[in-house]
Structure formats: structure tokens, C-alpha cells
């Protein structure tokens, strides 16, 4: 049990400290904002966030690809489609794609042209665009989509 004298002293000191710092003691969230408390996120925690984010993205892409390309994905079970999506995400990073939308478009082209379209001789034009280091991922996918629309 906490001695009543200590509790009274601690409460008075806390109120005085809070008032001196201009913190509204009725709003505890305000304390963090005004004191600008810094949170430290360890690398292990960041890796866990990253893994969860990528896992959720993979799940969304699985649902998206199944809904947009039902015929092309019908014969692929979920586990294999997840593997193809992971591989596609890794490949898209090699080509400078960082944004979700660009990676999504890369995966859509993978379903349309084949999961290895970036190295397939039948789609050499796409491979040349993807390997061009002078363009960012968004520009590459814009050009590939424009080419696709012209076919």
C-alpha cells in the first residue's frame, strides 16, 4: 500500500510540474504532444511492421488478381499464387518499383503476359523498358501500359 503522505506529495508535485510545463492534466494525450516524447522503434519491431505490411499487401493482391483476372488465376491455388506474388514483388523491386500502385501494375502485367514476362523473348520490349535505369518504376509502368493499350 502506498503511504497517504507520499500519494499527496506525488499528486501535488505532478500537478505543479504539469502546470509549469503548460500541460493540461485532464488530457493525458496532451502530455505526449507538448513534451514531444520520442518513441524508439527497434529494428526487430520495424521488421515485424514491414513483414505484416507486406503480408497484407500480398493478401490484397491475391484478392485483386483473382477478381480482375478470374480466368487466368482459376487454375492457380492460393499458396502458389502467393508464391508468384512474392516473386513478382521481388522482381519489381529490381526494376526500381517502390510504390504499391507500380508493384500492383507490375503484377497485373505478370498475369497478363506471363510471370516471367520481364525476361521472356516474346516481350523483349517490356524487358528493355524494365531494365532502363534512367526511368523510375512509375514511368516504366506507364510506358508498358501505354504500349499495351496500343496493341
N, C-alpha and C positions, 0 to 999 in steps of 0.2 A: 504494500500500500504506500502511496506517495504521501509524505507528511503535508498537512494542510498549509504550513508556513511556506514550504517550498513551492507548492502549487500557486499560492497567492503571489509570491515573489516572481515566479516564472511568468505568470499571466500579466503582471504589471510591466515587467521588463519587455515582454513581447509586444504589448500594446505601445509602449514608449518607442521601441525600436521601429515598429511598423509606422507609427505616426511620424517619426523623424525621417523615415525614408519615403514618406508620401504614399504609403501602401494602404489601401482600403482593406481592413481586416475582415470585412464581411464578404469580400470576394477573393478567395484564395488563389484563383487563377491569375488575378491581377499581380500577385507577388512574382510569379514567374516572368510575366511580361516586363514589369518595371525593373526587376533586378537583372534581367537578361541572362537568366540561368542558362548555362551551356550544358547540353547533353553530349556525352561521349558515346559514340556507337563504335563498338569494336569490329574488327574485320570479320570475325565469325558471325556477328549479327548482320552485317551488311551482306555477307554471302548468303545467309538464310533469307533475307529480304529478296535478294536477287533471284535465288532459286524459286522462291514462292511466286515472284512476279513472272518469271519465265514459264513456270508450270501453268499458271493461269492463262498466259498468252497462248501456250500450246493448246490448252483446252478450248479456248475461244476459236483458235484457228481450225481445230478439228471440227467444231460445230459449223463454223463458217464455210469451210471447204465442202463439208457434207451437204450443206444447204444450197450452195451456189453451183456445185459440180456433183449432183447426185449420181449421175450415170458413171462418171469417171472414178468415183470413190466407192461405188457399191461393192465391188469385189475385194476391197481392202478392209481388213478388220481394224478395230480401233488401235490395237497395240502396234501394228505395222504402220498405220497412218501416223501415230505419234512419233515413231522412229523416223519416218520420212520428213515430218515437220521439223524435228530436231536437226536432222541433217541439212534440211533447207535453210534453217536459221543459221547454222554454222557456215554454210556456203555463202549466204547473203552477207554475212559479216566480212568475208574475204573480199567482197566486192564493194566494201565501204558503206553498207547499209546499216544505219543505226536506229532509224525511226520505225515505229511499229507499222505505219502505213506502207513504207517502202518494203519492209520484210513481208507484209501481207501480200503485196503485189508480186513480189518475187515468188512466193509460194503459189499464188494463183497461176502464174506462168508455168511453174513446175507441174501443176496438174494439167494445164492445157497442152504444153509442149512435151512433157515427159520430165521425170525427176532429175534427169541429167542433161537437160537442155543447154546448160551453160557450157558443156563440153561436147555435145552432140554435133557431128559434122553437118547434119541437116539444118541446124540452127546456128551455123557459124556466125551469121550476122549478129545474133544475140550475144554469143560469146565474145565477139570483138567489142561490143558496147560494154559488156560487164567488165572486161579486162582493161578498159581505158581508165588509167589512173588520173587523168585530167578532169574527170567528172565525179561529182558526188553521187551517192546512192539514189537520191530523188531524181536527179537529171537522167541517170541511166534508165530508171524505170519509166520515166516519162517518154523517153525515146523508144523504148521497147513497146510500150503501149501504143504510141503513135504509129509505129511500124505495123503492129498487129491490126490496128484499125484500117490501115491502108490495104491490107491483104484481102 
